[in-house]
């Protein structure tokens, strides 16, 4: 009975919590709407019958998380230096095409989150037939370094985790 109303209980709870955080309120109305949205959107997601992720290597995921957090902090500092340091004329932004082996949809979604949450980089597009990722880099010094970094630091662990 519970699975029928809450096919994805963690998703429903996360959606309800997000609603409460966005509203910055724990009033009865906000709680009721949050729960209602959580349940309804969880059910709507269940109707789509999403494929299950095959999560294989928790140790590699933990190491990847540490690397990502480190890179986010390092990138925040680098972007702050560019913006606050006034060296914007010396910054050369550009696009980098990165060939990938990764084709698991969950792994690609995680890679998109990693790249987009790291300041100074944005996931632009992914061509699934050619398996080429296009990113934009705020301060592009060496294209090969970016390709190597994305493939070794992020793609390799994601292959271990999801494929």
DSSP file (Angstrom, degrees, kcal/mol; ACC not computed):
  #  RESIDUE AA STRUCTURE BP1 BP2  ACC     N-H-->O    O-->H-N    N-H-->O    O-->H-N    TCO  KAPPA ALPHA  PHI   PSI    X-CA   Y-CA   Z-CA
    1    1 A X     >        0   0    0      0, 0.0     4,-1.3     0, 0.0     3,-0.3   0.000 360.0 360.0 360.0 -43.2    0.0    0.0    0.0
    2    2 A X  H  >  +     0   0    0      1,-0.2     4,-3.0     2,-0.2     3,-0.2   0.888 360.0  55.2 -65.9 -38.6    2.8    2.4    0.9
    3    3 A X  H  4 S+     0   0    0      1,-0.2    -1,-0.2     2,-0.2     5,-0.0   0.795 102.6  57.9 -64.8 -27.6    4.7    1.8   -2.4
    4    4 A X  H  4 S+     0   0    0     -3,-0.3     3,-0.3     1,-0.2    -1,-0.2   0.903 116.9  32.0 -70.0 -39.1    1.5    2.7   -4.3
    5    5 A X  H  < S+     0   0    0     -4,-1.3     2,-0.3     1,-0.2    -2,-0.2   0.784 134.2  29.9 -86.1 -29.8    1.4    6.2   -2.7
    6    6 A X    ><  +     0   0    0     -4,-3.0     3,-0.6    -5,-0.2    -1,-0.2  -0.647  61.9 161.4-130.6  76.0    5.1    6.6   -2.3
    7    7 A X  T 3  S+     0   0    0     -3,-0.3     2,-0.3    -2,-0.3    -1,-0.1   0.809  87.1  28.3 -66.7 -26.5    7.0    4.7   -5.1
    8    8 A X  T 3> S+     0   0    0     -3,-0.1     4,-2.6     1,-0.1    -1,-0.3  -0.698  72.4 173.2-131.7  79.4   10.1    6.8   -4.4
    9    9 A X  H <> S+     0   0    0     -3,-0.6     4,-2.4    -2,-0.3     5,-0.2   0.850  78.8  51.1 -61.8 -36.9   10.0    7.8   -0.8
   10   10 A X  H  > S+     0   0    0      2,-0.2     4,-2.5     1,-0.2    -1,-0.2   0.913 111.6  47.9 -67.0 -40.9   13.4    9.4   -0.7
   11   11 A X  H  > S+     0   0    0      2,-0.2     4,-2.6     1,-0.2    -2,-0.2   0.929 112.2  49.5 -62.5 -45.6   12.6   11.5   -3.8
   12   12 A X  H  X S+     0   0    0     -4,-2.6     4,-2.3     1,-0.2    -2,-0.2   0.909 112.5  47.5 -60.7 -42.6    9.3   12.6   -2.2
   13   13 A X  H  X S+     0   0    0     -4,-2.4     4,-2.6     2,-0.2    -1,-0.2   0.903 112.1  49.8 -65.6 -40.9   11.0   13.5    1.0
   14   14 A X  H  X S+     0   0    0     -4,-2.5     4,-2.4     2,-0.2    -2,-0.2   0.899 111.5  48.6 -65.6 -39.9   13.7   15.5   -0.8
   15   15 A X  H  X S+     0   0    0     -4,-2.6     4,-2.2     2,-0.2    -2,-0.2   0.904 112.4  48.2 -66.1 -41.3   11.1   17.3   -2.9
   16   16 A X  H  X S+     0   0    0     -4,-2.3     4,-2.1     2,-0.2    -2,-0.2   0.918 112.8  48.3 -64.4 -43.0    9.1   18.2    0.2
   17   17 A X  H  X S+     0   0    0     -4,-2.6     4,-2.4     1,-0.2    -2,-0.2   0.898 110.2  52.0 -64.4 -40.1   12.3   19.4    2.0
   18   18 A X  H  X S+     0   0    0     -4,-2.4     4,-2.8     1,-0.2    -1,-0.2   0.910 108.1  52.1 -62.0 -41.9   13.3   21.5   -1.0
   19   19 A X  H  X S+     0   0    0     -4,-2.2     4,-2.0     1,-0.2    -2,-0.2   0.924 110.7  47.4 -59.0 -45.2    9.9   23.1   -1.0
   20   20 A X  H  X>S+     0   0    0     -4,-2.1     5,-1.3     2,-0.2     4,-1.1   0.887 112.7  48.7 -66.0 -39.3   10.2   24.0    2.7
   21   21 A X  H  <5S+     0   0    0     -4,-2.4     3,-0.3     2,-0.2    -2,-0.2   0.925 111.3  49.5 -66.8 -43.9   13.7   25.4    2.2
   22   22 A X  H  <5S+     0   0    0     -4,-2.8    -2,-0.2     1,-0.2    -1,-0.2   0.853 116.0  42.9 -64.1 -33.9   12.7   27.5   -0.8
   23   23 A X  H  <5S-     0   0    0     -4,-2.0    -1,-0.2    -5,-0.2    -2,-0.2   0.621  96.8-143.6 -85.7 -13.3    9.7   28.8    1.2
   24   24 A X  T  <5 +     0   0    0     -4,-1.1     2,-0.3    -3,-0.3    -3,-0.2   0.900  62.3 109.2  49.8  46.9   11.8   29.3    4.3
   25   25 A X      < -     0   0    0     -5,-1.3    -1,-0.2     2,-0.1    -2,-0.2  -0.998  54.2-168.3-152.0 145.0    8.8   28.4    6.4
   26   26 A X        +     0   0    0     -2,-0.3    -1,-0.0    -3,-0.1    -6,-0.0  -0.017  47.1 139.7-117.0  26.0    7.6   25.5    8.6
   27   27 A X     >  -     0   0    0      1,-0.1     4,-2.7     4,-0.0     5,-0.2  -0.266  68.7-108.2 -65.8 157.8    4.0   26.8    8.8
   28   28 A X  H  > S+     0   0    0      1,-0.2     4,-2.6     2,-0.2     5,-0.2   0.883 120.4  51.3 -56.2 -38.8    1.2   24.2    8.5
   29   29 A X  H  > S+     0   0    0      2,-0.2     4,-2.6     1,-0.2    -1,-0.2   0.923 111.2  46.3 -64.7 -43.8    0.4   25.4    5.0
   30   30 A X  H  > S+     0   0    0      2,-0.2     4,-2.5     1,-0.2    -2,-0.2   0.899 113.9  49.3 -65.7 -40.4    4.0   25.2    3.8
   31   31 A X  H  X S+     0   0    0     -4,-2.7     4,-2.6     2,-0.2     5,-0.2   0.932 112.5  47.6 -62.4 -46.0    4.3   21.7    5.4
   32   32 A X  H  X S+     0   0    0     -4,-2.6     4,-2.5    -5,-0.2    -2,-0.2   0.927 114.6  45.0 -63.1 -46.1    1.0   20.5    3.8
   33   33 A X  H  X S+     0   0    0     -4,-2.6     4,-3.1     2,-0.2     5,-0.2   0.899 112.4  52.6 -65.1 -39.6    1.9   21.8    0.4
   34   34 A X  H  X S+     0   0    0     -4,-2.5     4,-2.6    -5,-0.2    -2,-0.2   0.933 112.3  44.4 -60.5 -46.7    5.4   20.4    0.6
   35   35 A X  H  X S+     0   0    0     -4,-2.6     4,-2.6     2,-0.2     5,-0.2   0.906 114.0  50.6 -63.7 -42.0    4.1   17.0    1.5
   36   36 A X  H  X S+     0   0    0     -4,-2.5     4,-2.7    -5,-0.2     5,-0.3   0.941 113.4  44.5 -61.9 -48.7    1.5   17.2   -1.2
   37   37 A X  H  X S+     0   0    0     -4,-3.1     4,-2.8     1,-0.2     5,-0.4   0.907 112.8  52.6 -62.8 -41.5    4.0   18.2   -3.9
   38   38 A X  H  X S+     0   0    0     -4,-2.6     4,-1.7    -5,-0.2    -2,-0.2   0.930 113.9  41.7 -59.6 -46.7    6.4   15.5   -2.6
   39   39 A X  H  X S+     0   0    0     -4,-2.6     4,-2.2     2,-0.2    -2,-0.2   0.939 118.2  45.1 -67.4 -47.6    3.9   12.7   -2.9
   40   40 A X  H  X S+     0   0    0     -4,-2.7     4,-2.5    -5,-0.2    -2,-0.2   0.916 116.1  44.6 -66.2 -43.6    2.4   13.9   -6.2
   41   41 A X  H  X S+     0   0    0     -4,-2.8     4,-2.2    -5,-0.3    -1,-0.2   0.844 111.9  53.8 -71.3 -31.6    5.7   14.5   -7.9
   42   42 A X  H  X S+     0   0    0     -4,-1.7     4,-1.8    -5,-0.4    -2,-0.2   0.905 111.2  46.1 -64.6 -41.3    7.1   11.2   -6.6
   43   43 A X  H  X S+     0   0    0     -4,-2.2     4,-1.5     2,-0.2    -2,-0.2   0.909 111.0  52.4 -66.2 -42.1    4.1    9.4   -8.1
   44   44 A X  H  X S+     0   0    0     -4,-2.5     4,-0.7     1,-0.2    -2,-0.2   0.898 109.5  49.4 -61.3 -40.1    4.5   11.3  -11.4
   45   45 A X  H >< S+     0   0    0     -4,-2.2     3,-0.8     1,-0.2     5,-0.5   0.880 106.9  56.2 -65.4 -37.6    8.1   10.2  -11.5
   46   46 A X  H >< S+     0   0    0     -4,-1.8     3,-1.2     1,-0.2    -1,-0.2   0.819  97.9  61.9 -63.7 -31.4    7.1    6.6  -10.8
   47   47 A X  H 3< S+     0   0    0     -4,-1.5    -1,-0.2     1,-0.3    -2,-0.2   0.793  95.6  61.5 -64.9 -27.7    4.8    6.7  -13.8
   48   48 A X  T << S-     0   0    0     -3,-0.8    -1,-0.3    -4,-0.7    -2,-0.2   0.658  97.4-142.0 -73.2 -15.4    7.8    7.3  -16.1
   49   49 A X    <   -     0   0    0     -3,-1.2    -3,-0.1    -4,-0.4    -2,-0.1   0.960  21.8-156.4  50.8  61.4    9.3    3.9  -15.0
   50   50 A X        -     0   0    0     -5,-0.5    -1,-0.1     1,-0.1     2,-0.1  -0.349  19.8-104.5 -67.6 146.3   12.9    5.2  -14.9
   51   51 A X        -     0   0    0      1,-0.1     2,-0.2    -2,-0.0    -1,-0.1  -0.428  38.1-110.3 -69.9 146.4   15.7    2.6  -15.2
   52   52 A X        -     0   0    0     -2,-0.1     2,-0.3     1,-0.1    -1,-0.1  -0.519  28.0-119.5 -77.2 141.8   17.5    1.7  -12.0
   53   53 A X        -     0   0    0     -2,-0.2     2,-0.9    53,-0.1    -1,-0.1  -0.604  14.4-139.9 -78.1 140.5   21.1    2.8  -11.6
   54   54 A X        -     0   0    0     -2,-0.3     2,-0.6   108,-0.3    -1,-0.0  -0.825  21.2-170.2-101.4  93.1   23.6    0.1  -11.2
   55   55 A X        +     0   0    0     -2,-0.9   107,-0.2     1,-0.2     3,-0.1  -0.768  13.9 166.2 -87.5 117.0   25.9    1.6   -8.5
   56   56 A X        +     0   0    0    105,-3.0     2,-0.5    -2,-0.6   105,-0.2   0.765  53.8  40.8-109.3 -29.7   28.9   -0.7   -8.3
   57   57 A X     >  +     0   0    0    104,-0.3     4,-1.6     1,-0.1    -1,-0.2  -0.846  46.2 175.1-135.3  97.8   31.8    0.8   -6.4
   58   58 A X  H  > S+     0   0    0     -2,-0.5     4,-2.1     2,-0.2     5,-0.1   0.839  83.6  55.9 -71.0 -34.3   31.2    2.8   -3.2
   59   59 A X  H  > S+     0   0    0      2,-0.2     4,-2.2     1,-0.2    -1,-0.2   0.935 108.6  47.0 -64.5 -45.2   34.9    3.3   -2.4
   60   60 A X  H  > S+     0   0    0      1,-0.2     4,-2.6     2,-0.2    -1,-0.2   0.874 110.2  54.5 -63.0 -37.1   35.5    4.9   -5.8
   61   61 A X  H  X S+     0   0    0     -4,-1.6     4,-2.3     2,-0.2    -1,-0.2   0.892 107.6  49.7 -63.8 -39.6   32.4    7.1   -5.3
   62   62 A X  H  X S+     0   0    0     -4,-2.1     4,-1.9     2,-0.2    -2,-0.2   0.916 112.1  47.3 -65.6 -42.9   33.8    8.4   -2.0
   63   63 A X  H  X S+     0   0    0     -4,-2.2     4,-2.3     1,-0.2    -2,-0.2   0.914 111.8  51.1 -63.7 -42.8   37.2    9.2   -3.6
   64   64 A X  H  X S+     0   0    0     -4,-2.6     4,-2.8     1,-0.2    -2,-0.2   0.909 107.3  53.5 -60.6 -42.7   35.4   10.9   -6.5
   65   65 A X  H  X S+     0   0    0     -4,-2.3     4,-2.6     1,-0.2    -1,-0.2   0.909 108.7  49.0 -59.4 -43.2   33.3   13.0   -4.0
   66   66 A X  H  X S+     0   0    0     -4,-1.9     4,-2.4     2,-0.2    -1,-0.2   0.923 112.1  48.8 -63.0 -44.0   36.5   14.2   -2.3
   67   67 A X  H  X S+     0   0    0     -4,-2.3     4,-2.7     2,-0.2    -2,-0.2   0.918 111.9  49.0 -60.9 -43.8   38.1   15.1   -5.6
   68   68 A X  H  X S+     0   0    0     -4,-2.8     4,-2.5     2,-0.2    -2,-0.2   0.927 111.3  48.4 -64.1 -45.8   35.0   17.0   -6.7
   69   69 A X  H  X S+     0   0    0     -4,-2.6     4,-2.1     1,-0.2    -1,-0.2   0.915 112.9  49.0 -61.6 -42.0   34.8   18.9   -3.4
   70   70 A X  H  X S+     0   0    0     -4,-2.4     4,-2.6    -5,-0.2    -2,-0.2   0.926 112.2  48.4 -61.1 -45.3   38.5   19.8   -3.7
   71   71 A X  H  X S+     0   0    0     -4,-2.7     4,-2.6     1,-0.2    -2,-0.2   0.855 109.0  53.5 -66.2 -35.2   38.1   20.9   -7.3
   72   72 A X  H  X S+     0   0    0     -4,-2.5     4,-2.3     2,-0.2    47,-0.3   0.928 111.7  44.8 -65.2 -44.7   35.0   23.0   -6.5
   73   73 A X  H  X S+     0   0    0     -4,-2.1     4,-2.0     2,-0.2    -2,-0.2   0.943 114.9  48.3 -63.4 -47.6   36.9   24.9   -3.7
   74   74 A X  H  X S+     0   0    0     -4,-2.6     4,-2.1     1,-0.2    -2,-0.2   0.894 112.7  48.4 -60.5 -41.1   40.0   25.3   -5.9
   75   75 A X  H  X S+     0   0    0     -4,-2.6     4,-2.8     2,-0.2     5,-0.3   0.865 107.1  55.8 -69.0 -36.5   37.8   26.6   -8.8
   76   76 A X  H  X S+     0   0    0     -4,-2.3     4,-2.3     1,-0.2    -1,-0.2   0.923 109.6  46.8 -59.6 -43.1   36.0   29.0   -6.6
   77   77 A X  H  X S+     0   0    0     -4,-2.0     4,-2.2     2,-0.2    -2,-0.2   0.923 112.9  49.0 -64.2 -44.8   39.3   30.5   -5.6
   78   78 A X  H  X S+     0   0    0     -4,-2.1     4,-1.8     2,-0.2    -2,-0.2   0.914 113.2  46.0 -63.2 -43.9   40.5   30.7   -9.2
   79   79 A X  H  X S+     0   0    0     -4,-2.8     4,-2.6     1,-0.2     5,-0.2   0.893 111.0  53.2 -67.3 -39.1   37.3   32.4  -10.4
   80   80 A X  H  X S+     0   0    0     -4,-2.3     4,-3.2    -5,-0.3     5,-0.5   0.902 107.8  51.5 -61.7 -40.2   37.4   34.8   -7.5
   81   81 A X  H  X S+     0   0    0     -4,-2.2     4,-1.9     2,-0.2     6,-0.5   0.901 111.0  48.3 -62.0 -40.7   41.0   35.8   -8.4
   82   82 A X  H  X>S+     0   0    0     -4,-1.8     4,-0.5     2,-0.2     5,-0.5   0.939 119.1  38.0 -64.8 -46.6   39.9   36.4  -12.0
   83   83 A X  H  <5S+     0   0    0     -4,-2.6     3,-0.4     1,-0.2    -2,-0.2   0.941 127.7  32.3 -72.6 -47.9   36.9   38.5  -11.0
   84   84 A X  H  <5S+     0   0    0     -4,-3.2    -3,-0.2    -5,-0.2    -2,-0.2   0.757 112.4  62.3 -83.2 -24.9   38.4   40.4   -8.0
   85   85 A X  H  <5S-     0   0    0     -4,-1.9    -1,-0.2    -5,-0.5    -2,-0.2   0.600  98.5-130.8 -79.3 -10.8   41.9   40.5   -9.3
   86   86 A X  T  <5S+     0   0    0     -4,-0.5     3,-0.4    -3,-0.4    -3,-0.1   0.645  70.0 125.5  73.5  13.5   41.0   42.6  -12.4
   87   87 A X    > < +     0   0    0     -5,-0.5     3,-1.1    -6,-0.5     4,-0.3  -0.042  24.9 123.9 -93.8  33.0   42.9   40.3  -14.8
   88   88 A X  G >   +     0   0    0      1,-0.3     3,-0.9    -6,-0.2    -1,-0.2   0.780  65.5  61.8 -66.4 -26.2   39.8   39.8  -16.9
   89   89 A X  G 3  S+     0   0    0     -3,-0.4    -1,-0.3     1,-0.2    -2,-0.1   0.775 102.0  52.3 -69.5 -24.4   41.6   41.0  -20.0
   90   90 A X  G <  S+     0   0    0     -3,-1.1     2,-0.4     2,-0.0    -1,-0.2   0.472  87.6 102.5 -89.5  -3.0   44.1   38.2  -19.8
   91   91 A X    <   -     0   0    0     -3,-0.9     2,-0.6    -4,-0.3    48,-0.1  -0.687  52.1-166.9 -87.0 130.8   41.4   35.5  -19.5
   92   92 A X        -     0   0    0     -2,-0.4    48,-2.3    48,-0.0     2,-0.1  -0.899   8.3-168.3-119.3 100.6   40.7   33.5  -22.7
   93   93 A X        +     0   0    0     -2,-0.6     2,-0.3    46,-0.2    45,-0.2  -0.475  18.6 147.4 -84.8 159.9   37.5   31.5  -22.5
   94   94 A X  E     -A  137   0A   0     43,-2.0    43,-3.0    -2,-0.1     2,-0.3  -0.986  42.8 -85.9-173.9 178.5   36.6   28.8  -25.0
   95   95 A X  E     -A  136   0A   0     -2,-0.3     2,-0.4    41,-0.2    41,-0.2  -0.780  28.8-160.9-104.1 145.8   35.0   25.6  -25.8
   96   96 A X  E     -A  135   0A   0     39,-2.5    39,-2.3    -2,-0.3     2,-0.6  -0.994   8.2-149.5-129.4 127.1   36.6   22.1  -25.4
   97   97 A X  E     -A  134   0A   0     -2,-0.4     2,-0.5    37,-0.2    37,-0.2  -0.855  18.1-168.9 -95.1 124.5   35.4   19.0  -27.2
   98   98 A X  E     -A  133   0A   0     35,-3.6    35,-3.1    -2,-0.6     2,-0.3  -0.953  15.5-140.5-120.8 116.6   36.1   15.9  -25.0
   99   99 A X  E     -A  132   0A   0     -2,-0.5     2,-0.3    33,-0.2    33,-0.2  -0.585  27.7-163.5 -73.5 134.7   35.7   12.3  -26.4
  100  100 A X        -     0   0    0     31,-3.1    51,-0.0    -2,-0.3    -1,-0.0  -0.853  32.8-163.2-120.3 153.7   34.1   10.0  -23.8
  101  101 A X        +     0   0    0     -2,-0.3    -1,-0.1    50,-0.1     2,-0.1   0.658  68.3 102.1 -95.5 -27.2   33.8    6.3  -23.2
  102  102 A X        +     0   0    0      1,-0.1    -2,-0.1    29,-0.1    57,-0.0  -0.350  32.2 155.6 -63.2 127.8   31.0    6.8  -20.7
  103  103 A X        +     0   0    0     -2,-0.1     2,-0.3    56,-0.0    -1,-0.1   0.361  31.3 117.3-133.4   1.7   27.6    6.1  -22.0
  104  104 A X     >  -     0   0    0      1,-0.1     4,-2.6     2,-0.0     5,-0.2  -0.576  62.1-139.2 -71.2 129.3   25.6    5.2  -18.9
  105  105 A X  H  > S+     0   0    0     -2,-0.3     4,-1.9     1,-0.2    -1,-0.1   0.838 102.0  49.5 -62.1 -34.0   22.8    7.8  -18.5
  106  106 A X  H  > S+     0   0    0      2,-0.2     4,-2.2     1,-0.2    -1,-0.2   0.905 111.3  48.7 -71.6 -40.9   23.3    8.0  -14.7
  107  107 A X  H  > S+     0   0    0      1,-0.2     4,-2.4     2,-0.2    -2,-0.2   0.897 111.7  49.7 -63.7 -40.7   27.1    8.4  -15.1
  108  108 A X  H  X S+     0   0    0     -4,-2.6     4,-2.4     2,-0.2    -1,-0.2   0.879 109.2  52.4 -65.6 -37.3   26.6   11.2  -17.6
  109  109 A X  H  X S+     0   0    0     -4,-1.9     4,-2.0    -5,-0.2    -2,-0.2   0.911 110.7  47.1 -64.4 -41.6   24.1   12.9  -15.3
  110  110 A X  H  X S+     0   0    0     -4,-2.2     4,-2.5     2,-0.2    -2,-0.2   0.913 111.5  51.2 -65.6 -41.8   26.6   12.8  -12.5
  111  111 A X  H  X S+     0   0    0     -4,-2.4     4,-2.7     1,-0.2     5,-0.2   0.900 108.4  52.0 -61.7 -40.3   29.3   14.1  -14.8
  112  112 A X  H  X S+     0   0    0     -4,-2.4     4,-2.4     1,-0.2    11,-0.3   0.910 110.6  48.2 -61.7 -41.8   27.0   17.0  -15.9
  113  113 A X  H  X S+     0   0    0     -4,-2.0     4,-2.1     2,-0.2    -2,-0.2   0.907 112.2  49.4 -64.7 -41.6   26.5   17.9  -12.2
  114  114 A X  H  X S+     0   0    0     -4,-2.5     4,-0.8     2,-0.2    -2,-0.2   0.953 114.8  42.8 -62.4 -50.5   30.2   17.8  -11.5
  115  115 A X  H >< S+     0   0    0     -4,-2.7     3,-0.5     1,-0.2     6,-0.3   0.913 117.4  45.4 -65.6 -43.2   31.2   20.0  -14.5
  116  116 A X  H 3< S+     0   0    0     -4,-2.4    -1,-0.2    -5,-0.2    -2,-0.2   0.813 111.0  52.4 -73.4 -29.3   28.4   22.5  -14.0
  117  117 A X  H 3< S+     0   0    0     -4,-2.1     2,-0.7    -5,-0.2    -1,-0.2   0.601  90.8  88.1 -82.9  -9.1   28.8   22.8  -10.2
  118  118 A X  S X< S-     0   0    0     -4,-0.8     3,-1.7    -3,-0.5   -46,-0.1  -0.805  89.3-119.3 -88.6 116.7   32.5   23.5  -10.6
  119  119 A X  T 3  S+     0   0    0     -2,-0.7   -40,-0.1   -47,-0.3     3,-0.1  -0.237  95.8  30.9 -57.3 139.0   32.9   27.3  -11.1
  120  120 A X  T 3  S+     0   0    0      1,-0.2    18,-3.2    -4,-0.1     2,-0.3   0.315 107.3  81.0  96.2  -7.7   34.4   28.3  -14.4
  121  121 A X  E <   -B  137   0A   0     -3,-1.7     2,-0.4    -6,-0.3    16,-0.2  -0.976  51.6-174.7-132.0 147.4   33.1   25.3  -16.4
  122  122 A X  E     -B  136   0A   0     14,-1.9    14,-2.5    -2,-0.3     2,-0.5  -0.995  28.1-125.1-141.0 133.0   29.7   24.6  -18.0
  123  123 A X  E     +B  135   0A   0     -2,-0.4    12,-0.2   -11,-0.3     3,-0.1  -0.657  32.6 175.2 -71.3 122.5   28.4   21.5  -19.7
  124  124 A X  E     -     0   0A   0     10,-2.7     2,-0.3    -2,-0.5    11,-0.2   0.873  53.0 -30.2 -98.8 -53.0   27.2   22.7  -23.1
  125  125 A X  E     -B  134   0A   0      9,-1.7     9,-3.1     2,-0.0     2,-0.4  -0.988  42.4-143.3-160.9 165.3   26.2   19.6  -25.0
  126  126 A X  E     -B  133   0A   0     -2,-0.3     2,-0.8     7,-0.2     7,-0.2  -0.981   9.3-153.1-138.2 125.6   26.7   15.9  -25.4
  127  127 A X  E  >> -B  132   0A   0      5,-2.6     4,-1.9    -2,-0.4     5,-1.4  -0.857   9.2-167.8 -96.7 103.4   26.5   14.1  -28.8
  128  128 A X  T  45S+     0   0    0     -2,-0.8    -1,-0.2     1,-0.2     5,-0.0   0.806  83.7  53.6 -66.3 -29.2   25.5   10.5  -27.9
  129  129 A X  T  45S+     0   0    0      1,-0.2    -1,-0.2     3,-0.1    -2,-0.0   0.902 122.2  28.9 -73.3 -38.4   26.3    9.1  -31.4
  130  130 A X  T  45S-     0   0    0     -3,-0.1    -2,-0.2     2,-0.1    -1,-0.2   0.584 101.6-134.3 -92.1 -12.1   29.8   10.5  -31.5
  131  131 A X  T  <5 +     0   0    0     -4,-1.9   -31,-3.1     1,-0.2     2,-0.5   0.927  53.8 146.9  55.4  49.5   30.2   10.3  -27.6
  132  132 A X  E   < -AB  99 127A   0     -5,-1.4    -5,-2.6   -33,-0.2     2,-0.4  -0.972  36.8-154.3-121.0 126.9   31.7   13.8  -27.5
  133  133 A X  E     -AB  98 126A   0    -35,-3.1   -35,-3.6    -2,-0.5     2,-0.5  -0.815   5.5-155.9 -97.3 135.7   31.1   16.2  -24.6
  134  134 A X  E     +AB  97 125A   0     -9,-3.1   -10,-2.7    -2,-0.4    -9,-1.7  -0.965  17.8 174.8-114.4 122.1   31.3   20.0  -25.3
  135  135 A X  E     -AB  96 123A   0    -39,-2.3   -39,-2.5    -2,-0.5     2,-0.5  -0.867  25.6-133.9-121.2 158.5   32.2   22.2  -22.3
  136  136 A X  E     -AB  95 122A   0    -14,-2.5   -14,-1.9    -2,-0.3     2,-0.5  -0.945  19.0-160.4-110.5 134.4   32.8   25.9  -21.9
  137  137 A X  E     -AB  94 121A   0    -43,-3.0   -43,-2.0    -2,-0.5     3,-0.5  -0.959  13.6-150.7-118.6 129.7   35.8   26.9  -19.8
  138  138 A X  S    S+     0   0    0    -18,-3.2     2,-0.5    -2,-0.5    -1,-0.1   0.921  95.6  26.9 -63.5 -46.5   36.1   30.4  -18.4
  139  139 A X  S    S-     0   0    0    -19,-0.3     2,-0.9   -48,-0.1    -1,-0.3  -0.763  77.7-176.2-122.4  83.8   39.9   30.5  -18.4
  140  140 A X        +     0   0    0    -48,-2.3     3,-0.1    -2,-0.5   -45,-0.1  -0.715  20.3 150.7 -88.6 105.8   41.1   28.1  -21.1
  141  141 A X  S    S+     0   0    0     -2,-0.9     2,-0.4     1,-0.3    -1,-0.2   0.845  72.9  13.5 -97.3 -48.9   44.9   27.9  -21.1
  142  142 A X     >  -     0   0    0      1,-0.1     4,-1.4     2,-0.0    -1,-0.3  -0.949  56.8-162.9-138.0 113.3   45.5   24.4  -22.4
  143  143 A X  H  > S+     0   0    0     -2,-0.4     4,-2.1     1,-0.2     5,-0.2   0.880  92.2  55.6 -62.7 -40.6   42.8   22.3  -24.1
  144  144 A X  H  > S+     0   0    0      1,-0.2     4,-2.6     2,-0.2    -1,-0.2   0.856 103.3  55.9 -62.3 -36.1   44.6   19.0  -23.7
  145  145 A X  H  > S+     0   0    0     -3,-0.2     4,-2.6     1,-0.2    -1,-0.2   0.906 108.1  48.2 -62.8 -41.2   44.9   19.5  -19.9
  146  146 A X  H  X S+     0   0    0     -4,-1.4     4,-2.6     2,-0.2     5,-0.3   0.914 111.5  49.4 -65.2 -43.0   41.1   19.9  -19.7
  147  147 A X  H  X S+     0   0    0     -4,-2.1     4,-2.3     1,-0.2     5,-0.2   0.940 114.3  45.0 -62.1 -46.6   40.5   16.8  -21.8
  148  148 A X  H  X S+     0   0    0     -4,-2.6     4,-3.0     2,-0.2     5,-0.5   0.912 113.4  50.7 -63.3 -43.3   42.9   14.7  -19.7
  149  149 A X  H  X>S+     0   0    0     -4,-2.6     4,-2.4    -5,-0.2     5,-0.7   0.942 112.7  44.4 -61.8 -49.6   41.5   16.1  -16.4
  150  150 A X  I  X>S+     0   0    0     -4,-2.6     5,-2.8     1,-0.2     4,-1.2   0.924 118.7  43.5 -62.6 -44.4   37.9   15.3  -17.3
  151  151 A X  I  <>S+     0   0    0     -4,-2.3     5,-2.1    -5,-0.3    -2,-0.2   0.919 124.5  31.8 -70.3 -43.8   38.7   11.9  -18.6
  152  152 A X  I  <5S+     0   0    0     -4,-3.0     5,-0.4    -5,-0.2    -3,-0.2   0.918 125.6  38.5 -81.3 -45.1   41.1   10.8  -15.8
  153  153 A X  I  <5S+     0   0    0     -4,-2.4    -3,-0.2    -5,-0.5    -2,-0.1   0.811 135.5  10.3 -80.8 -31.1   39.7   12.6  -12.8
  154  154 A X  I  X<S+     0   0    0     -4,-1.2     4,-2.0    -5,-0.7    -3,-0.2   0.786 124.7  48.1-116.0 -49.3   36.0   12.2  -13.5
  155  155 A X  I  ><S+     0   0    0     -5,-2.8     4,-2.4     1,-0.2     5,-0.2   0.933 108.1  54.1 -66.8 -45.1   35.2    9.8  -16.3
  156  156 A X  H  ><S+     0   0    0     -5,-2.1     4,-1.7     1,-0.2    -1,-0.2   0.935 112.0  43.6 -57.0 -49.9   37.4    7.0  -15.2
  157  157 A X  H  > S+     0   0    0     -5,-0.4     4,-2.1     1,-0.2    -1,-0.2   0.899 112.3  54.0 -62.5 -37.3   35.9    6.8  -11.7
  158  158 A X  H  X S+     0   0    0     -4,-2.0     4,-2.7     1,-0.2     5,-0.4   0.860 105.6  53.4 -65.5 -33.6   32.3    7.1  -13.1
  159  159 A X  H  X S+     0   0    0     -4,-2.4     4,-1.9     1,-0.2    -1,-0.2   0.906 110.2  47.7 -63.6 -40.4   33.0    4.2  -15.4
  160  160 A X  H  < S+     0   0    0     -4,-1.7    -2,-0.2    -5,-0.2    -1,-0.2   0.849 116.5  44.3 -66.8 -34.2   34.0    2.1  -12.4
  161  161 A X  H  < S+     0   0    0     -4,-2.1  -105,-3.0  -105,-0.2  -104,-0.3   0.905 128.0  20.9 -78.9 -42.7   30.9    3.2  -10.5
  162  162 A X  H  <        0   0    0     -4,-2.7  -108,-0.3  -107,-0.2    -3,-0.2   0.636 360.0 360.0-109.1 -15.9   28.2    2.9  -13.2
  163  163 A X     <        0   0    0     -4,-1.9    -3,-0.2    -5,-0.4    -4,-0.1   0.439 360.0 360.0-118.2 360.0   29.5    0.5  -15.9
